Amino acid sequence: MEKTIIDSPPGMLKPSLNYGLLISVALIILGLVFYLLGAYTSSIRSWLEIAVILGGLIYAALMFRNEVNGGYISYGRSLGFLTLSGLFTGIFTGIFQFILLAFIAPDLMELIRTETIIATEQLHITLNPNISSEELDRYVDWGLKFQTPFWNLVQSIFGWTFWGFLGGLIISIFIKRNPKPLEEV
């Protein structure tokens, strides 16, 4: 009786860690450039971050499929890989943001808090022009509770994991490639 060895798919932890680090480096450089330009809270930076994460995820998925998986990948495996890459991206960028906001540029945290106050007030006044100042203060206080370096770390981890998953849902449709069935000889 002949034994056959079933090849298991290669692990995705190390490649997702590597690509998560690569995407994080690009996001950190982008953040530093905007910080040095004095536009860290710019909406342009936010849009560029989304473009970087999606471009990085596409690159990571294609490289993982072609170099690690021999040119084939299922939809589910691609989605899992991209979500895991997003998680690592969130961890690395979150740690950077924590260090930046807590130790390097605490004044930037104050700017973010100020912009949170303005955005919260504008949103609630737009939604309810008759809002009382007490209610408005309650909403602002609640929003400010989540504007600390620690909460930015947590938001980074969950946010980039979400983008990895969301991007993975779409990207995986286009990069999945199942092996062709073997023909009978």
matplotlib code that plots the C-alpha trace (Angstrom):
import matplotlib.pyplot as plt

x = [0.0, 1.5, 1.2, 0.6, 1.6, -1.0, 0.5, -0.9, -1.2, 1.7, 1.2, 0.0, 1.1, 4.6, 3.7, 0.8, 3.1, 5.7, 3.1, 1.4, 4.8, 5.4, 2.0, 2.5, 5.9, 4.2, 1.4, 3.8, 5.9, 2.7, 1.7, 5.1, 5.1, 1.7, 2.8, 5.9, 3.7, 1.4, -1.5, -1.7, -5.5, -6.1, -8.9, -6.5, -4.2, -7.2, -8.0, -4.4, -4.2, -7.2, -5.4, -2.2, -3.9, -6.0, -2.9, -0.8, -3.5, -3.7, 0.0, 0.2, -2.6, -1.0, 2.4, 1.0, -0.9, 1.9, 5.0, 3.7, 0.7, 2.1, -0.2, -3.4, -5.6, -9.2, -11.5, -11.6, -7.8, -7.3, -9.9, -8.2, -4.8, -5.9, -7.7, -4.7, -2.5, -4.9, -4.6, -0.8, -1.0, -3.3, -0.9, 2.2, 0.6, -1.2, 2.0, 3.6, 0.6, 0.6, 4.3, 3.8, 0.8, 1.9, 5.6, 6.8, 4.0, 1.4, 0.4, -0.9, -3.3, -4.6, -5.2, -7.1, -9.2, -10.0, -11.0, -13.2, -15.0, -15.6, -16.8, -19.0, -20.7, -21.2, -22.7, -25.1, -26.1, -26.8, -28.8, -30.7, -30.6, -32.5, -30.1, -29.4, -25.9, -26.1, -26.8, -24.1, -21.6, -22.6, -21.9, -18.6, -17.5, -18.4, -16.4, -13.4, -13.2, -12.1, -9.5, -6.4, -3.2, -4.4, -7.8, -6.1, -4.1, -7.2, -9.0, -6.0, -6.0, -9.8, -9.9, -7.1, -8.4, -11.8, -10.2, -8.2, -11.5, -13.5, -10.7, -10.4, -14.0, -13.6, -10.0, -10.4, -13.0, -10.5, -7.4, -8.8, -7.5, -8.4, -6.2, -7.6, -8.8, -6.5, -7.7, -7.9, -5.1]
y = [0.0, 3.3, 6.3, 9.7, 12.9, 15.6, 19.1, 21.5, 25.1, 27.3, 29.3, 32.9, 34.3, 35.3, 36.7, 38.7, 40.0, 41.0, 42.7, 44.3, 45.8, 47.0, 48.7, 50.2, 51.7, 53.4, 54.7, 55.9, 57.8, 59.3, 60.4, 61.8, 63.8, 65.3, 66.0, 67.8, 69.8, 70.7, 69.0, 65.8, 66.0, 66.8, 64.9, 64.5, 62.4, 60.2, 59.6, 58.9, 56.4, 54.5, 54.4, 53.2, 50.4, 49.2, 49.4, 47.6, 44.9, 44.3, 44.0, 41.7, 39.5, 39.1, 38.4, 35.9, 34.1, 34.0, 33.6, 31.6, 29.7, 28.7, 31.0, 29.7, 31.0, 30.5, 33.4, 32.4, 32.1, 35.4, 37.1, 35.6, 36.7, 40.2, 40.5, 39.3, 41.7, 44.5, 43.5, 43.6, 47.0, 48.3, 47.0, 48.6, 51.9, 52.0, 51.6, 54.4, 56.7, 56.0, 56.9, 60.0, 61.3, 60.4, 61.3, 63.0, 65.4, 65.6, 69.0, 67.1, 65.2, 68.6, 69.6, 66.3, 66.9, 70.5, 69.2, 66.5, 69.2, 71.3, 68.3, 67.0, 70.4, 70.9, 67.4, 67.7, 71.3, 70.1, 67.1, 69.1, 72.9, 73.2, 71.2, 72.6, 73.5, 70.9, 68.2, 69.4, 69.4, 65.8, 64.7, 66.6, 65.1, 61.6, 62.1, 63.4, 60.3, 58.4, 60.9, 59.7, 58.0, 54.7, 54.9, 55.9, 52.7, 50.6, 52.5, 51.9, 48.1, 47.7, 50.3, 48.8, 45.3, 46.4, 47.9, 44.7, 42.7, 45.1, 45.4, 41.6, 41.1, 42.9, 42.2, 38.4, 38.3, 39.4, 37.6, 34.2, 31.5, 27.9, 25.2, 23.5, 20.0, 17.2, 15.6, 11.8, 10.2]
z = [0.0, -1.1, 1.2, -0.2, 1.3, 1.2, 0.8, 3.3, 2.2, 3.4, 6.6, 6.2, 9.6, 8.6, 5.1, 6.6, 9.3, 6.7, 4.4, 7.4, 8.4, 4.8, 4.6, 8.1, 7.0, 4.1, 6.3, 9.0, 6.3, 5.0, 8.5, 9.2, 6.0, 6.9, 10.4, 9.2, 6.8, 9.7, 8.1, 10.2, 10.6, 6.9, 5.1, 2.2, 4.5, 5.4, 1.7, 0.9, 3.8, 2.4, -1.0, 0.6, 2.5, -0.5, -2.8, -0.2, 0.3, -3.5, -3.7, -0.7, -2.0, -5.4, -4.0, -1.5, -4.2, -6.7, -4.5, -1.5, -2.8, -6.2, -8.2, -6.6, -3.7, -2.7, -1.9, 1.8, 2.2, 0.5, 2.7, 5.8, 4.7, 3.9, 7.2, 9.1, 7.2, 8.2, 11.8, 11.7, 9.9, 12.7, 15.4, 13.9, 13.0, 16.3, 18.3, 16.2, 16.7, 20.5, 20.7, 18.5, 20.4, 23.9, 23.8, 20.7, 19.8, 22.7, 21.2, 18.2, 20.5, 21.7, 18.0, 17.4, 20.6, 19.4, 16.0, 17.7, 19.6, 16.5, 14.4, 17.2, 17.6, 13.9, 13.5, 16.3, 15.5, 11.9, 13.0, 15.7, 15.4, 18.6, 20.7, 24.2, 25.2, 28.0, 25.5, 23.2, 26.1, 26.9, 23.3, 23.2, 26.6, 25.4, 22.2, 24.0, 26.2, 23.2, 22.1, 24.0, 22.7, 24.1, 22.4, 19.1, 19.4, 19.9, 17.1, 14.8, 15.4, 14.9, 12.1, 9.9, 10.6, 9.4, 6.2, 5.7, 5.9, 3.8, 1.2, 1.4, 0.6, -2.7, -3.6, -3.1, -5.8, -8.3, -7.2, -6.3, -8.6, -8.1, -9.6, -12.7, -12.1, -13.3, -16.4, -16.5, -18.4]

ax = plt.figure().add_subplot(projection="3d")
ax.plot(x, y, z, "-o")
ax.set_aspect("equal")
plt.show()
